[in-house]
Amino acid sequence: MKYLSESFYARDTAVVARELLGKVLVRRINGDIARCRIVETEAYFSQNDPASHAARGRTKRNSVMFGPPGRAYVYFNYGVHHLFNVVTELEGTAGAVLIRAVEPVVGAALLLANRQVAIIEQLTSGPAKLTQALGIDLSHNEKQLNTEELGIIESDDNGFNIVAARRIGISAGGELDLRFYIEKNPYVSRRCE
């Protein structure tokens, strides 16, 4: 497995958000490996992005967004769900990509043990759904994404079209086309095509 390098993440957040599509999220669950293709992302910047956790500067909660790229930024959203982001940009500049949806490729049964669904396409078709299915929580915050515990690897699969759309579930900055997804993928949380 070839994990994405720190230099992959140390770039413009929107570029990383687009280029994460098709890459594979690896997660070890109870000793077994699950692999999921990233099919939907959202980009969040620094002070110029009103929807970003970093819009008002560095805090204890968002400090990982200012740290080295290629780390996990996991937070508890509204006291209900964990959300998983990937830190981008050069160290000192805040940026993160929310992983909104993934498509199970290997180990779907592992994910179903954590999140029972009747329709498989609903297993990981949203940011809270995928963290529940993959067992991602605050213990993964700040972890470098280069191990089987939690990592992202290269993929040869690039035969798809990318759709850019407005971000979902935010009041400020929602008009920006900073959500990216693989066209016609059934695991995408909300499609515009």
N, C-alpha and C positions, 0 to 999 in steps of 0.2 A: 504494500500500500504506500502510495506517495501522498503524504500530507501536504496541504497548501502551505507555502512558506510565509514567513512574517511579511516579506516584501509584497506578496499578493494582497494582503490586507492594508498595507501602508500606502494607500492611494485614495483618490476621491471616493467618497462613500457611495455615490450613485453608480459609479463605474463598478465598484466591488459588488454592489447589490445586483446589478445585471449579470456580472460574471460568475456569481455564486449559483445561478440557475444551472441545473444539470449536474452540479457537483454532488458528492455523496456524503451525507452526514452519517458518521459511524458512532455507534453507542453499544457499550458492553452492559448487558443486563443479566444479573445472576450468572455470570460466567459465559453467557452466550452472546454472540454478536448480531446486532441488527444494523442494516444498511438502508438508508432512505435517500432518495434523490430529492434535492431541493427544487421545488417547483414554484415558490412564491416568496418574495422578499419585499421589504420596505426600507428606504434609506432615511436616516435621521442625522442631521448635522449638529452644529454647535450653536453659538449665540444668535445667528441669523435665522434660525429655524424655530418658530414659536411652539411647534409640537414636540420638540426635543427635550429630553430630561436635562440637557446641558444648556438650555436657552438662557438660564439665569446664572450661569457659571458653575464652578465646581462645588459639589456638596459631598457629604460622606456617601450618600446613596449612589451618585453618578460618577464618582471618582475614577472608576474603572474605564469609563468612556474616554478619559484623558490619558490613559496609560498606554502601555505597549500594544500595538495592533496584534490581531490574531488571538485574542482572549475572549472568553465568554462573558457577557454581561447579562446576568439573570436577575430579574426582580419580581416581586410579588405585586401583582396588579389588582388594585381595589380590594386587597385582602382576600382574594378568591383564587386567582390563577397565577402560576409562574409563567413568565415570558422569556424567551431565549433570543439574545442578540449576539452579534459578532462585532467586536471592536475594530474600527477602521481608522484611517488617517495616520499621520505621523504622531509619535508620542508628544503629548502636550496640546494637541488639537483634538477636540471631542468629535466623535463620529461613531455610529453604530448602525448595523443592518439587522432589523427584526426578521427572523426566519418565520414567515407566516404559514407556510404549508410544505409538507414533504410527502413523497410517494414511497411507501415501503417497497423495497426491492428484495431484501433478505431478512427473514426473521419476523414476519408479520404476526406470527403466533405469539412471540414475546410481547409485542405491543398490545395485542388483544387481551393478554393477561392483565394488563394495567388499565385498559379502557375497552370495555365491551361495547360493540356496536353491531347492528344488524346489517348495515350496508358498509362494506369495506372502505369505500371512498370517503366515508365520514370519519374514519379513524384518525387521520392526521391533517384534516382539511381546515386548519385554523391554528393560530399561535398557541392558544391554551390547550387545544386538543392534542397537538404534537408533544408538548412538554409533559402532559399527563401520560400519554401512551409511551413515551421514551423515558419516563421517570427522571426528567430534568427538573432540578429544584435549586434552592439557594446554595447548596453545597457545591454546585458547579460554577458559581460566580467567580470570575477572575482566573479560571483555569485556562491554560494554554490549550488550543484546539489541535493537538498533535498526538493524541493517544487513542487507543481503542476505548478507553473510558468515555471520552467524548472528543471527537475530532471530525475534520472535514478533509476528504481526499479528492484527488483529481478524478476525472471521468472522461472517457472518450466520446461520450454521448453529447453531441452538439447539433444534432439534426432537428432543431425545433425553432419556431418563431417566438419572439419575445414581445409581450404586450406591455406598454407603459400606461398606468392608470393612476387615478387619485388614491391617496392613502385612505384607509378605512378607520372609522371609530374615533376620529379626533375632531375637535372643533376649530382649532387654530392651525393653519398650514395645510388643511385638507385639500385645498384647491391645487396643490402641486402634484404633478405626475411623477411621484417618487415610489410608487408601488410597481413591481415588475413581476410578471409571471409567464409561465410557459403556456402558449396558446392552446386551448382545447384540452388541457390536462384535467382529468376528472377530480383530482385532489385539491385544486385551487379553491380557496375559500369563497371567492366571489369573482366571477368572470364578467367581462364587459363585451365579449365578442358576440 
